[in-house]
Amino acid sequence: AFVTVFAAFVTAFIMLTGLLFIQYVKELVVLLYSAIYEEHC
């Protein structure tokens, strides 16, 4: 019983950190893109 609860917790944690990581990468890409765009124009 404990193993299933632990597995569910780990899965939720991985999903949560994954979403946060995706959002972080998106913001990073936007910052890089805007910086490059400003340099070229």
ZILINTA-V485744 format. One record per residue. N is the residue number from 1. RES is the residue in one small letter. D_FIRST is the distance of its C-alpha to the first C-alpha in whole Angstrom. Layout:
# ZILINTA-V485744
n = (N,N)
res = (RES,RES)
d_first = (D_FIRST,D_FIRST)
This chain:
# ZILINTA-V485744
n = (1,2,3,4,5,6,7,8,9,10,11,12,13,14,15,16,17,18,19,20,21,22,23,24,25,26,27,28,29,30,31,32,33,34,35,36,37,38,39,40,41)
res = (a,f,v,t,v,f,a,a,f,v,t,a,f,i,m,l,t,g,l,l,f,i,q,y,v,k,e,l,v,v,l,l,y,s,a,i,y,e,e,h,c)
d_first = (0,4,5,5,7,9,10,11,13,15,16,17,19,20,22,23,25,26,28,29,30,32,34,35,36,38,40,41,42,44,45,47,48,50,51,53,54,56,57,59,60)
